[in-house]
Amino acid sequence: MKLFVYSPIKKVYFILICLLFCFMQNSFSMDNFEKDTINTSDGDLIITFIGHGTLMFEYKNLIIHVDPTMGEADYSKLPIGSLILVTHQHGDHFDVNALQHIMKDGTILFLTEKCAENAEDLAITKVLKNGDITKAYDITIEAIPAYNIKHLRKNGKPYHPKGEGNGYIMTFGDKKVYIAGDTENIPEMKALKDIDIAFLPMNLPYTMTPEMVADAAKAFRPKILYPYHFGSTNTMELVNLLKNENNIDVRIRDMN
């Protein structure tokens, strides 16, 4: 009978292989996601499309997370945030577990009043209400209303009542980025000006139809439009609705 000898050298090789596998797994975690690079007057803005309503931005050595949730990524493997924005209290946007992985001393977390009620264990939190304007790391941040007008629950209440949720406009150098949160094509959205990049949600019954997104886009005319939070919605419907709008670049990324 032949005996297998587990030598010290083989043990070292085995440990090295395991360590290499773990390193590759951690590296791969960020490579799973699509990225776009946007040129601004103050350096590149790198957008990482995590999924659903979840985004990450890199800008001037800063990491900015938007609506981080463990349902979209393992945040124990993602970079610590310099700045974090949460649009509203629903579990697919507000996840304390994810936040705890990416917060440290100095991380600034902006959220809504409803979120703050369940954020006692988090460090530096700042509540923003609709219409508030603030600044962090030289980035101007404006809280825009986000709510439903048409789509209601069976009890007659909107999925997202007015005043509870925020969209956010962030200014990076000469570029304004609008992240709408969960909302419909509300008057406050359609009145926006000079938006360079817009993220607009597109799934029923919670947010907008492709027609509603197109209606909003034609009103405030972002230079680049990313539909997001779109679930199983056919994104080509939006592309077709805006195919004659030459000044609106509709970009489809993996955000279902």
N, C-alpha and C positions, 0 to 999 in steps of 0.2 A: 504493500500500500504506500502510495506517495503522499508525504506530509507537506502541507503548505506552511512555509515559514514566513511570518509577518515581520520582516526585518526593520530596523530603525530607519534605513534609507527609504524603504517603501512607505513607511509611515510619514516621513518628511514630504515625500512626493504627494502623498494623499492629502496632507494638510494644505500644501501649496495649491493643488488643484481645486480644493474646496474654497480657498481664499480667492483664487482667480475667478471661480464661478460666481461667488458672492459679489465681487467687484463688477463683473460683467452684468449681473442682474441689476445692481444699483445704477450703473451707467445707462443700461437699456431703459430704465424707467422714464427718463426724460426724452430718450430718442423715440419713444412710442408716439409722440405727439407732433402734429404739424406745426410749423413756425413760419411766420412772415417777418420780414425786416422792413421797417418804414424809416425813411430818411427824414430827420427833422433838422431845424437850424441849430440844435444843440446836441447833436449826436444821434446815433441810431436808436430806434425803438424796436425791440424784438417782442413780437406777440406769440405766445404759445397757446394753442387751442386745446385745452384739456378735455372739454366735453360738456354737453348740455349748456348750463349757464356759467360754467367755470372757465376762467382765463388766468393767464399769468403774463406779466409784462416785465421786461428787463430794460433799464434805462439809466445810463450814467452810474453804473455799479449799484443800482437799486433793484430790488426784487419787489414787484407789486402783485399781490394775489387778489382776485375778484371771486367772491362766492366759492371759496374752497370747500370741497366736501369729499369725504372718504369714499363716497359712492362713485366718484369720477377718477380718483387717483389715490395712491398710497402716499399720504402727505408726510409720513415718517421718512420718505426718501427724497422729498422735494426741498428746494432751498428755503432757508429761513426768510421770512418776509420783512422788508423795511417798512412797507405800508400794505395794509389789507383793507379792502372795501367789501362790505356785505350789504346787499340790496334790500333783503327783507327776511322775515323770520321762518319761512317754510324750510323744511328739512333738506330739500334739494338745493338750498342756497346757504343755509346757516347750519354749520356743523361744528360744535364746540370741540369735538375730538380732533378734527382736522386742524382747527385753529391752534390747539395746544401744541401740535407738532411744529408749527411754523412761526411761533411767537417767542421772542426773547426780550430781555431788557432793551428798550429803545424802539421796539416794533410799535407802530401806531396803527390802531384798529378803528376804522370809522364804520359805524353801523346805525341802525334805526332804534327808536325808542323801544319797539316791541322786542328786538333782539337783545337790547341792553338788559331787559328784565330777566334774561336767562344767561347772562354773561358775567356773573359775579366772580367766577374763578379765573377770569382772564385779566391780564395786566392793564396796559394802557388802552382804555377804550374811550372813544369820543362819539357822542351822539350827534348826528346830522339830521335836521328836519328838512322837509321840502323847501327849497329856496335858499338854504344856507350856502354860504361860500366860505371856504377856508383855504389854507395853504400848508403843505408839508413837503419838505425837501425841495423847495422851489417849484413844486407842482401845484397849480391852482386846481381846486376840486369844488365843483358845484353840484349840489343835490337837486335833482329834477324829479317832480312828481312821477309816480308809476302806479297806475290803477286801471281797473276795468270800467267800461261804460256799458257795454252790451252783454258780455258773457257773465251769467249769474249761476249761482248754485241753485239746487232745487228749492231751498228756503227763500229764494229771492235776493239773497245777499251776493254781492260781487265776489269773485274769487280773490280779488285784491282790492280792498276798499281804499278809497282816496285818503291820503295822509299817512298810510302805514308803511308804504314802500318807497324806496328811492331808486332813481336812475342816477348815473354820475357822469359829469363831463370832467375829464382830466386834460390839462394843457401841458404838452410836452414840447418845449421850444415853440415853434410856430405851428404846431399841429394840435387840433382839438379832437379828442376821442370821446365819443358818447356811448356809454353802456346803459342800455335802456332798462334793464331789470325786467320784471314781469309786468307787462302793461299792454294796453291797446294803443291805437293811433289817436292819442288824446290831444286836445288843443295845445297844451304846453309843449308837446313834442313837435307838432307841426309848425310852431312859431319859432323854433330854434334857428339860429343863423351861424354861418361860417363853420359848420362841422366838417372836419376832414375825414373822419372815420366813424362809422356808426355800427353798433351791434344791436340788432332788433330781433326780438323773440317772435317765433312763428309756429305756434302749435295750439290746437284746440283741445279743450274749451278754455284753457287758462290765459292765453295771450291773443295773438293775432292770426288771421288768415293771410295767405299770400297777397290777397287783394288789399287788406288793411296795411300791410307792410309797404306795398307799392304806393298806396295813397299817401302814407306818411313820407316816404322817400321823395316823392314828387313835390311835396310841400316844402321840406327843409333842405333837400338836395345835398346829401353827403357826397363827398368825392369818392369814397370807398364805402360800400355797404356789405357787411357780413351778416347774413341771417344766422341766428344761433338759437339754442333752446328749441330746436325744430322737430325733435322726435321723429315720427314717421312721415312728416309732411313732405310732399314732393317739392324739393327746392327748385326744380326746373320750372314750376309754375311761376315763381317769382322772377326767374331769369327771363321768361317769355313776356311777362307783364312789363318789364323794364327794358326790353331789348332795344327800344327806340330812344331811350334816354342816354344819349352819348356821353354825358358828363357824370354819369353815376356808374362806377365800376363795381358790379355785383360779383363778390368772391364767395364761392362755396367751399367751406372747410368742414372737416369731420367734427361736427358739434351736435350730433343727434342725441 
